[in-house]
Amino acid sequence: PIRPGDIMILTPRREPFASEIIRRLKELNVPVAGADRIRLTQQIGVMDLIALGRFALLPEDDLNLASLLRSPLLGFTENDLYALAQPRKGGLWRELVARSGENAQFTAAHAHLAQVLKRADYAPPYEFYAHALVARGMRARLLARLGADAADAIEEFLSLALAHEAGAPPSLAGFLDWIGRGGAEIKRYMERGRNEGRVMTV
């Protein structure tokens, strides 16, 4: 019998066809590999890691912190975020510090982010993110929410952090600026051994 892994769909252009086909196949529970090329800064898992780095550099940025709290990294619900944000007298981070003992969610988020701030002072970009992903369990949280496809983007993000350190001063701010301006694109290799359909450009 025919299997998903026997099918390759070729499209003349990557957008808008390929992503729509992948989305529809996933809706129908047909196993399908992700896109053959991905723009790193447009991947949700990478966007969450960038938000973590930006928080370490500027904890007073309320919009960035709110998106970070809602991400899989910290797991706030809309209700959790609203309870923290309304009413408040100052910034979101100051509010979290002041109310860190109020409930388990606030306590865990504060403890986690306080450690992130401490490491940002001395850890180079690769070490900063590698520690957060492994020791703090963020990799498992991201993959649990976003699926196995997010692993490629996360690994490539770490590789770029290491590459940046080799050619520039190991600065978190410098790395985030570099990756934001570069908009790195990576090519994923479609493994034929996996029973997944493949959607690729000609």
N, C-alpha and C positions, 0 to 999 in steps of 0.2 A: 504493500500500500504506500501511496505517496505520503511523505512527511514534510513538516515545515522546513527542515534543513535542506530539502531538495529544491526549494524555490529561491530564485534570485530575481528581484524586480529592478530593472534598470530604468532610470529616468534621465531625460536630457539635461535637466538642471536640478540643483540641490533644493532650491526653494522656488515656489511653495509646495511642490509636489511631495518630495521625500518625507518631510516631517509630518505632513498630513496623512500619508500612507501608513507610516509607523504608528501614529496616534490611533488610527482606525483599527489597525491590526491588534494593537494592545487592548482596545475596547472590546474586541471580539475574543480576547484571551488566546490569540494565536502567538506562539513564541516567535519573537523577532528581535534581531540585534538592533542596537541603536544606530545613529547616523555614522557614516564612514568618516566624516570629518566633523569636528566639533570646535566651536569658538569658545575658548576656555572661560572668558569672563562673562559668558552668557549662561553658564551652567549653574544651577541653583546651589549645588554643594560648594562650588568655588566662591560664589557670591556670599555665602554664609561665612566662609573662611576669611574673605576680604573684610567683611563687616566686623569679624572678631579682631583682626589686625587694626582696623580703624578705631575700634573702641579702645584698644590698648594705647593708641596714640592720642585720642581725644575723647575721653569718657563723657565730656559735657555735650556731645552731639546726641540730642534726644532722639532724633529720627533714626539714626544708625543703631542706637541702643535698643530702640523699640523693635526694629526688624530683627536684631540679634536675639532678643528675648523670645520672639515668636518663632525663631528658627528651630530645627531639630536639635541644635547644640544645647539649648536651654529649655525648650519644650513648654513655654508659656502658652496658655490658651488665650483667646480674646478676652475672656472674663478675668484671667489673672492679670493681664496687662492693664485692663481698665481699672481694676481694683488698686493697682500700684499708681496709676497715673492720675486718677481723679478721686478726691481733690489732692493736689500737691502744692507746696509752697515754692519749691525751687526746681532744679533739674531732676531728670529721671534717675540718674545715678545717685545723687544725694538722697533722693527719696528711698531708694533701695537700701542704701547704707543705713539710714535712720530706722527703717522698718524691717531690717534683716531678720529679726527674731520673731516676726509676727506669725509666720507660718512656714511649713517645711519647704515650700516652693521658693519663697523669698530667701530663706536661709541658704539653700543649696546654690541659688543663682549668685548671691552675694559672695559666698565662699569661693565659687568657681571664678568669678570675674576678678576678685581681689588677687587671686593667684596669677591670673593672666596679666594684670597690671604689673605685678612684681617681676615676672619673667621678661616682660617687654623692655625693662630697663637695661638688661645685660645680654639677653639671648639673641644671637643672629637669626635672620628670618627662617632658615631651614629648621634650626633647633627649636625655635619658638613654636612652629606649626607641627613638627614631628612630635614634640612633647604633648601638645594639646590633643592631637589626633589619637595618640596611643595611651599615654598615662592618664589623660582626662576622659578617655572613652568616647571622644567625639566622632571618630571614624565609624564606630559601630552604630552610633545614633544616626549619623547621616545616611549610612547604607540601609538601616532599618526603615527610614522614612522614604528615601529616594530610590531605593532599589540598587541592584548590583551594577547597573550601568554607570552610576556615579563614581565607581572606583577608579575608572580610567582617568577621569578629569582630576580627581584628588591626587592620584599618583603623579600626573603630569605637573600639577601645581607644585608639588614638593620638589620635583626635578628642576623646575624653573627657579625655585628658591635657592637650590644648591648651585645651579649654574650662575645665578646672579651674584652669589657670594664670591665665586671664583674670579669675577671680572670687575667687581665694584666693592666699595666699603660695605661691610655687612650691616646694613641699616634696614630696619623694618619699614620706615617711611620711604626710603629710596626704592625698596623692592615693590611696595604697593604702587608707588608712582610709576615705576618702570612697567609693571604688568598691566596697569590701567591704560597706559599710553600704547602699549604694544598690541593688546587684543589678541594674544597668542591663539593660533589655530593648530589643532593636532589631528593626525590621521590615525584612525583606529583600524587595526587589522582584523578582518572578518574571518573567524576560524570556521573551517568547513566541518570540523569534527563535532561541533555543537548543533543540536537539533533546533536551529532557529532560522527563520527566513532572513534574507539579507536584502536591504534596500540600498542601492548604490547608484552613483551617476555613471553614465557611459564612459 
